[in-house]
Amino acid sequence: MKAMNPVHKKFSRRARVATGGAVLTVVALSGFGAVSANASAPATTSATAASASVPARATTTSTHLTIDAATKAAQVALDAAEKENQRVTVAVVDRNGNTIVTLRGDGAGPQSYESAERKAFTAASWNAPTSQLVERLRQAPNLKDIPGTLFLAGGVPVTAENAPIAGIGVAGAPSGTLDEKFAQAGAKAVAR
C-alpha cells in the first residue's frame, strides 16, 4: 500500500475537491482582475492614428441661446401671462428643437406643457411665428404631419443675424393670439 501524504490523511476526498475548486476560483478571479485592468488601460497610438484633424473650411460654428437668456425669456413670457391672469406653460427650445427650459405656471393645464414645446419647435424650425404658419397650412395641409410640430398661434422664433437660434412657445391661454403675445414678450426680453 502506498503511503499517504499527511495532508491527504486529514481531508476527505470531498474536502480536497472543494478546496481545489476554491483555489481555482481565486486564481481565475485574480486573472480576470488583471484582464479587466488591462482592458481599461489607455488606448495605444493606433487609436490616435485613426483620428484626423479637419480643416476650418470643413466645419461650421453656430450661435445658441444661453441658458440664462432662455430662462429670462421664459420668465418674462410667464410674467406677462400672469399679469393678465392667464395660466400658461412657456417652453424655449434651441435651433435643433431641444428644450432648453420650460416653465409651467400655476394652474396651467396638463396639455399646455407639450403644446408649448411643440409651438416653440415649430417656430424655430420655420423661423416664423406659428400664427403665420397656420396660413401656410391652408396651402400645404400635409405640413401638420411633420412630427413634433403644432400649427397653432403661440410660438415665435428667436433670431441672431436673421438666422433662427431658438423658439419660444406658450400654451394655455384661451386664444393663440394671447399665447403669441406672451411669447413675443419673452423674445423681446432676450433682445434687450
C-alpha positions as CSV (number, residue, x, y, z in Angstrom):
1,M,0.0,0.0,0.0
2,K,1.1,3.5,-0.8
3,A,2.0,5.9,1.9
4,M,-0.4,8.9,2.1
5,N,0.7,12.4,2.3
6,P,-0.1,13.7,5.8
7,V,-2.2,16.5,4.3
8,H,-4.3,14.0,2.4
9,K,-4.9,12.0,5.5
10,K,-6.6,14.9,7.2
11,F,-9.0,15.8,4.3
12,S,-11.6,13.6,2.8
13,R,-11.9,13.4,-1.0
14,R,-14.9,15.7,-1.0
15,A,-13.0,18.3,1.1
16,R,-10.0,18.1,-1.3
17,V,-12.3,18.7,-4.3
18,A,-13.9,21.6,-2.6
19,T,-10.6,23.1,-1.6
20,G,-9.2,22.6,-5.1
21,G,-12.3,24.3,-6.6
22,A,-11.9,27.3,-4.3
23,V,-8.2,27.7,-5.2
24,L,-9.1,27.5,-8.9
25,T,-11.8,30.2,-8.4
26,V,-9.4,32.5,-6.7
27,V,-6.8,32.0,-9.4
28,A,-9.4,32.6,-12.1
29,L,-10.8,35.8,-10.5
30,S,-7.3,37.2,-9.9
31,G,-6.6,36.6,-13.6
32,F,-9.9,38.3,-14.5
33,G,-8.9,41.4,-12.5
34,A,-5.7,41.6,-14.4
35,V,-7.5,41.3,-17.7
36,S,-10.0,44.0,-16.6
37,A,-7.3,46.3,-15.5
38,N,-5.6,45.8,-18.9
39,A,-8.9,46.4,-20.8
40,S,-9.3,49.8,-19.2
41,A,-5.7,50.9,-19.9
42,P,-5.3,54.0,-22.1
43,A,-5.6,53.4,-25.8
44,T,-2.4,52.9,-27.8
45,T,-1.1,55.0,-30.6
46,S,-3.2,53.1,-33.1
47,A,-6.4,54.9,-31.9
48,T,-4.6,58.2,-32.2
49,A,-3.7,57.5,-35.7
50,A,-7.4,56.8,-36.5
51,S,-8.5,60.4,-35.7
52,A,-7.9,63.2,-38.1
53,S,-7.9,66.9,-37.8
54,V,-10.2,68.6,-40.3
55,P,-9.5,72.0,-41.9
56,A,-11.6,75.0,-40.8
57,R,-13.5,75.1,-44.1
58,A,-15.0,71.7,-43.2
59,T,-16.6,72.9,-40.0
60,T,-19.3,75.5,-39.1
61,T,-20.0,77.5,-36.0
62,S,-23.5,78.1,-34.8
63,T,-25.0,80.6,-32.4
64,H,-27.0,79.3,-29.4
65,L,-29.2,81.0,-26.8
66,T,-27.6,80.7,-23.4
67,I,-29.5,79.1,-20.5
68,D,-29.6,82.4,-18.8
69,A,-31.2,84.1,-21.8
70,A,-33.6,81.3,-22.3
71,T,-34.6,81.3,-18.7
72,K,-35.1,85.1,-18.8
73,A,-37.3,84.8,-21.9
74,A,-39.4,82.1,-20.4
75,Q,-39.8,84.0,-17.1
76,V,-40.8,87.3,-18.9
77,A,-43.4,85.4,-21.0
78,L,-44.8,83.7,-17.9
79,D,-44.9,87.0,-16.0
80,A,-46.7,88.7,-18.9
81,A,-49.3,85.9,-18.9
82,E,-49.8,86.0,-15.1
83,K,-50.3,89.8,-15.3
84,E,-53.4,89.0,-17.4
85,N,-54.5,86.2,-15.1
86,Q,-53.6,83.5,-17.7
87,R,-52.4,80.1,-16.7
88,V,-49.8,79.0,-19.3
89,T,-46.7,77.0,-19.9
90,V,-43.7,78.5,-21.6
91,A,-41.1,76.5,-23.4
92,V,-37.8,77.6,-25.0
93,V,-36.1,75.3,-27.5
94,D,-32.7,75.6,-29.3
95,R,-32.3,75.7,-33.0
96,N,-32.3,71.9,-33.1
97,G,-35.6,71.7,-31.2
98,N,-34.0,70.6,-28.0
99,T,-35.8,72.0,-24.9
100,I,-33.6,74.5,-23.0
101,V,-36.1,75.5,-20.4
102,T,-39.8,75.0,-19.7
103,L,-41.8,76.9,-17.0
104,R,-45.2,75.6,-16.2
105,G,-47.3,78.3,-14.5
106,D,-49.5,77.7,-11.5
107,G,-52.7,76.1,-12.7
108,A,-51.6,75.6,-16.3
109,G,-53.5,72.7,-17.9
110,P,-51.7,69.4,-18.5
111,Q,-51.9,69.7,-22.3
112,S,-50.1,73.0,-22.2
113,Y,-46.6,71.5,-21.5
114,E,-46.4,69.5,-24.7
115,S,-48.2,72.2,-26.7
116,A,-45.7,74.9,-25.6
117,E,-42.7,72.8,-26.6
118,R,-44.2,71.9,-30.0
119,K,-45.1,75.5,-30.8
120,A,-41.5,76.6,-29.9
121,F,-40.1,73.7,-32.1
122,T,-42.4,74.7,-35.0
123,A,-41.4,78.4,-34.8
124,A,-37.7,77.6,-34.6
125,S,-38.0,75.1,-37.5
126,W,-39.6,77.5,-39.9
127,N,-38.2,80.7,-38.5
128,A,-41.6,82.2,-38.4
129,P,-44.4,82.9,-35.8
130,T,-46.7,79.9,-35.7
131,S,-49.7,82.3,-36.4
132,Q,-48.2,82.8,-39.9
133,L,-47.6,79.1,-40.3
134,V,-51.3,78.5,-39.8
135,E,-51.8,80.4,-43.0
136,R,-49.2,78.2,-44.8
137,L,-51.0,75.1,-43.6
138,R,-54.0,76.1,-45.8
139,Q,-51.9,75.8,-48.9
140,A,-50.0,72.7,-47.7
141,P,-52.1,70.7,-45.3
142,N,-49.6,67.8,-45.1
143,L,-47.2,70.1,-43.1
144,K,-49.2,69.2,-40.0
145,D,-48.0,65.6,-40.4
146,I,-44.4,66.5,-39.6
147,P,-43.5,65.0,-36.2
148,G,-43.2,67.4,-33.3
149,T,-44.9,70.4,-34.9
150,L,-48.0,72.2,-33.9
151,F,-49.6,74.8,-36.2
152,L,-51.4,76.9,-33.6
153,A,-50.6,80.5,-32.8
154,G,-48.3,80.9,-29.7
155,G,-44.8,80.2,-31.0
156,V,-42.2,82.7,-32.1
157,P,-38.6,82.3,-33.3
158,V,-35.6,84.0,-31.7
159,T,-33.0,85.0,-34.3
160,A,-29.5,86.3,-34.4
161,E,-28.4,87.9,-37.7
162,N,-31.7,86.8,-39.3
163,A,-31.0,83.1,-38.5
164,P,-33.1,81.2,-36.1
165,I,-31.3,80.2,-32.9
166,A,-34.3,79.3,-30.7
167,G,-38.1,79.2,-30.4
168,I,-40.4,80.3,-27.6
169,G,-43.8,78.6,-27.3
170,V,-46.6,79.5,-25.0
171,A,-49.8,77.4,-24.5
172,G,-52.7,77.5,-22.2
173,A,-54.4,80.9,-22.7
174,P,-57.9,80.8,-24.2
175,S,-56.6,82.0,-27.6
176,G,-53.5,81.6,-29.7
177,T,-53.3,85.4,-30.0
178,L,-52.7,85.7,-26.3
179,D,-50.2,82.9,-26.3
180,E,-48.3,84.5,-29.1
181,K,-48.4,87.9,-27.3
182,F,-46.8,86.4,-24.3
183,A,-44.2,84.5,-26.4
184,Q,-43.3,87.8,-28.1
185,A,-42.8,89.5,-24.7
186,G,-40.2,86.7,-24.0
187,A,-38.5,87.1,-27.3
188,K,-38.2,90.9,-26.8
189,A,-36.7,90.4,-23.4
190,V,-33.8,88.5,-25.0
191,A,-33.2,91.3,-27.5
192,R,-32.7,93.9,-24.8
